[in-house]
Structure formats: structure tokens, C-alpha cells
């Protein structure tokens, strides 16, 4: 199940938070689709919208990380690249609408919850205190 947006996901950066909220909204649409009546083509359109929005978001988030001299930028950027590669692979390999929908649900849940809580919140921690711990560095892992 995909979690709803809450303040616990906030980076206290209006544009980034708004983008995260939009990604949660797109994930909610995917979650609520009826796999029995939704076609692979319809899912493909939604998936592409999600994919394009994530790419735009990642670009904006990376620009923000650079602007605050975030020390884990290279690792975080690599995570973004891995998420995009995973999405491309999912779209290419799904054989049915149901499979595509389940894969999109999994990716959106993993990215939205695990990536934001496990990685993006470190950006806010850095911005607030300009500190990163050894645990932060070692726990920067892909989905």
C-alpha cells in the first residue's frame, strides 16, 4: 500500500515538497486503477507521465542539492539514475496490464516511501545542520 503524503516527508523546500506531493498523487491514481478494466496502453500513458515527472523532479532536486553543497550529491544522483533505469526496465519487460500496474505500484511505493524517508530527508538534515554522519553515508542505498 502506498502511503499518503505527510509532513514526515517534508524537505521544507516548497518546490521539492510540491513535486513529492504530485508524485504521491500519481501513485494514488495507479493504486486506484482497476486492473481488470485498465489496458496496458492506458497504464503506459500514466507510467510515462509518472516517469517524465520523476525525471523533472530529480533534475530539480539535484540542482537544489548542488546549491546547498550537499556532500552526498554523487551517491544521491546515482540513486536517481538507478530508479530511472529500473522504471525503463519495468516498462519494457511488463507483458500484461496487470503486471505493469503491479510493477508501477511497487516502484512508486519503494521510491516514494523508502527513497524519500531513507535518502531525501538527509538533504534537509544537511541543510539544517550542515552535518552528515558516517551512518548517513553508509545508508545511501538504492531502492
N, C-alpha and C positions, 0 to 999 in steps of 0.2 A: 504494500500500500504506500502511495506517495503522500508524504506529509504536507500539510498546509504551511504556507509562509507564516513565520512568526518573527518577533524581534530577535530571537536567538540566532537568526541567520544574518542579522544586520551587520554591515561593514561601516555603517554610519557615513556612507557616501551616497548621496541621493541618487545619482545616475546608476551606479552599480546596483544598489538595492532595488531600484525600479526595474532594472533588467532581470535581476534574480526573480522578482515578483512575476514578471512576464513569462519567464521560463517555467515557473510553478503553474501559471495559468495554462500554458500549452501542455504541460504534463497532465494537468487535470482533464483537459479535453481528451487526451489519449486514454486516460484511465476510464473515462465515461463512455467511450465508443462501444458499440455492440459488435462484438467480433463476428456474430452470425450475419449481420447485415452490412457491415463495412467492407468495402472492396480493398484489394491491395493497392489499387490506383489511388483511392481516397486517402489511405494511410500514407502512401508515398508522398502525396502533396503535403500532408501535415508534417511528415517526417522532414521533408525538405525545408519547410518553414521553420521547424524547430532547429534543424541543422544550421541554416543560414543565420538565424537569430543567435545561436550559440557562437558561431564564428565572429559575428559582430561584437558580441559581449566579450569574448575572450580578447579580442583586439583592444577594446576599451579598457578592460581590466588590466591588461599588460601595460598599456600606456600609463594608467594610474600607478601601477607598481613601480614603473621606472621613475615617475615623478616624485615618489617618496623614497627613492633609493632602496627599495626592498631587497634585502640581501639574498632571499631565496627565489628571486625572479627566474634564473635559469631553470631551476628544478620545476617551478610552477608552470613556466611556459612549456616545458616538456610534458607535463601532465595534460595541459590543454591539447597539445599535439596528439597525445595518445587517445584522448577522448574523441577527437575528431576522426582519427584513424579507425577507432572502434565503431563509430557511427557509420562510416563509409562501408566497412566490412559487413555490418548488420544489414544495411540496405541492400547490398549486393547478394548476400547469402540467403536472405529470407525467401522461402519458397511459397508460403501462403500468407494471406492477410492475418490470420490468427498468429502465426509465428512472428511476423513483423510487428504486430501490436504488442505481443509479449516481450519481444526484444526491446522495443521502444520504452515500454513500461520499466523494464529492468534498468536500462541505461539512464532514463530520466531519474529514477529513484536513486540509483547509485551516484549519479553526478550531483543531483540537486541536494541530496541529504549528505552523503559522505564527502563529496568534494568540498562543498561549502563549509560544512562543520569541521572537516579534517584539514582543509588546506586554506580556503579563502579567509577564514577567521584569523589566521596567523597574520594576514596583511593588516587587519585592524589592530591586532596586538602590537605589531611593529610600529604602526603609525602612532599609537597612543604612547608607547614607551621606548621606541627605538631599541628594543631588545628582542633577541631571538635566542632560545635555549638550544642546547645540544639535542634535546628531545624533539624540538620543532624541526630541526634539520633532518634527523633520522626518521621522522614520521611523515615526511613529504612523499607519499606514495600514490601511485595511480589508482584508479577505481578497479 
